[in-house]
Amino acid sequence: GRIYLAKKEGIASSLTTMAILTETLFTIIMGILIIWGIGFFWELPIHNKSLMWAFIIILILTAGVVFLSKVKKIVFKLPFRWIPILALSFLMQFIVDGTVLYFLTLNAVSLSLEFYPLLIVIFAISWLLGFITVFAPSGLGVQEVTMAALLSVYMPFPIAVVIAITFRLLLLTSEVLTISVI
């Protein structure tokens, strides 16, 4: 989709490919950092296993970028000053969406503020698993099942399912509204 639209606007497909790979790399790294950071400070059980998977994913993505740059002779230049800005923007994606999940969950069950970081982690885990699942477009189903399973540790499963589906609908609505504005 994006490569076709960019090509239609006269943007080289190699540049679009590198932009998509950069976006993917930043999104995955920031999602993993959210899981590690909150897992480290709040001692969540997912902390140690995510470390192993993080290195594997980062290694695969880095190898993919290097491979594509060798095969297509793509020159990838990202000024260093943009790296912290990009990192912060992708980090905020998880924090904002996790905050929405927290407030949505508060409408269904009574949670204390100490669950706020946990819900950010639950969103990050479910989003990342949905993102890396190749057989489900946009992680459809995978993200919701993962989120419901993780939420069900802290609330009844039927409520967790309703929250996960409602959250997906909120995300889709926000994306549609964003696209309609652009």
C-alpha positions in Angstrom: 0.0 0.0 0.0 2.4 2.7 1.1 5.1 1.9 -1.5 2.4 2.1 -4.2 1.1 5.4 -2.9 4.6 6.9 -2.5 5.6 5.8 -6.0 2.4 7.4 -7.3 3.7 10.7 -5.7 7.1 10.3 -7.3 8.9 9.0 -4.3 11.5 6.2 -5.0 10.4 2.8 -3.7 13.8 2.3 -2.2 13.4 5.4 0.0 9.9 4.3 1.0 11.1 0.8 1.8 13.8 2.2 4.1 11.3 4.6 5.8 9.0 1.6 6.5 11.9 -0.5 7.8 13.0 2.4 10.0 9.4 2.9 11.3 9.2 -0.9 12.0 12.5 -0.9 13.8 11.7 2.1 16.0 8.2 0.8 16.8 9.5 -2.7 17.9 12.5 -1.3 19.8 10.3 1.2 21.7 7.7 -1.4 22.5 10.3 -3.7 23.9 11.8 -0.8 25.9 8.4 -0.1 27.4 8.1 -3.8 28.4 11.6 -3.9 29.8 11.5 -0.5 31.6 8.2 -1.1 33.3 8.9 -4.7 33.8 12.2 -3.8 35.5 10.8 -1.1 37.8 7.6 -2.9 38.7 9.1 -6.4 38.6 6.6 -7.9 36.2 7.0 -11.6 35.3 7.4 -11.0 31.6 10.6 -9.1 32.0 13.2 -11.9 31.6 11.6 -13.7 28.6 11.1 -10.5 26.7 14.8 -9.7 26.9 15.7 -12.8 24.8 13.0 -12.1 22.2 14.0 -8.5 22.0 17.5 -9.3 20.9 16.3 -11.9 18.4 13.8 -9.4 16.8 16.3 -6.6 16.8 18.9 -8.8 15.2 16.5 -10.0 12.5 15.4 -6.4 11.7 18.9 -5.1 11.6 20.0 -8.0 9.4 17.0 -7.2 7.1 18.0 -3.5 6.8 21.7 -4.5 6.1 20.6 -7.1 3.6 18.3 -4.7 1.7 20.9 -2.0 1.6 23.4 -4.5 0.1 20.9 -6.0 -2.4 19.2 -2.8 -3.6 22.2 -0.4 -3.1 20.0 1.7 -0.9 21.8 4.5 0.9 20.3 5.0 4.3 21.0 8.4 5.9 19.2 9.4 9.0 20.7 12.4 10.8 21.5 11.6 14.4 19.5 14.5 15.7 16.3 12.8 14.4 16.9 9.6 16.4 15.9 10.9 19.8 12.9 12.6 18.3 11.7 9.5 16.5 12.4 7.3 19.5 10.3 9.6 21.7 7.4 9.8 19.3 7.3 6.0 19.0 7.6 5.6 22.7 4.7 8.0 23.2 2.6 5.8 20.9 2.7 3.0 23.5 2.2 5.3 26.5 -0.8 7.1 24.9 -2.5 3.8 23.8 -1.7 2.2 27.1 -3.3 5.2 28.9 -6.4 4.8 26.7 -6.5 1.1 27.7 -6.2 2.0 31.4 -9.1 4.5 31.2 -11.2 2.0 29.2 -10.5 -0.7 31.8 -11.5 1.7 34.6 -15.0 1.9 33.0 -15.4 -1.9 33.4 -13.6 -2.8 36.6 -12.2 -1.0 39.6 -8.4 -0.7 39.4 -5.9 1.3 41.4 -3.4 3.6 39.8 -0.7 0.9 40.3 -2.2 -1.0 37.4 -1.6 1.9 35.0 2.0 0.8 34.0 0.9 -2.8 33.8 -1.8 -1.9 31.3 0.8 -0.1 29.2 2.9 -3.3 29.2 -0.2 -5.4 28.3 -0.9 -3.1 25.4 2.8 -3.2 24.2 2.9 -7.0 24.4 -0.4 -7.6 22.6 0.4 -5.0 20.0 3.9 -6.4 19.3 2.6 -10.0 19.0 -0.1 -8.8 16.7 2.4 -6.8 14.6 4.9 -9.7 14.1 2.2 -12.2 13.3 2.4 -12.7 9.6 -0.9 -14.6 9.1 -3.2 -12.0 10.6 -3.6 -8.6 8.8 -2.8 -5.9 11.4 -2.6 -8.5 14.0 -6.4 -8.9 13.9 -7.4 -11.5 16.5 -3.9 -12.0 17.8 -3.8 -8.7 19.5 -7.2 -9.1 21.1 -6.7 -12.6 22.3 -3.3 -11.7 23.8 -4.8 -8.7 25.5 -7.8 -10.6 26.8 -5.6 -13.4 28.1 -3.2 -10.9 29.9 -6.1 -8.8 31.3 -7.9 -12.0 32.5 -5.3 -12.4 35.2 -6.7 -9.3 36.8 -10.4 -9.5 35.9 -13.0 -12.0 34.7 -12.3 -13.3 31.2 -15.6 -12.1 29.6 -14.9 -8.6 30.8 -11.3 -8.8 29.5 -12.6 -9.9 26.1 -15.1 -7.0 25.9 -12.3 -4.6 26.8 -9.9 -6.0 24.2 -12.6 -5.8 21.4 -13.7 -2.3 22.5 -10.1 -1.2 22.5 -9.5 -2.5 19.0 -12.6 -0.7 17.8 -11.3 2.5 19.5 -8.0 2.1 17.7 -9.7 1.5 14.3 -11.9 4.6 14.9 -8.9 6.8 15.7 -7.1 5.6 12.6 -10.1 6.2 10.4 -10.5 9.7 11.8 -6.8 10.4 11.3 -6.9 9.3 7.7 -10.1 11.3 7.0 -8.4 14.5 8.4 -5.3 13.9 6.2 
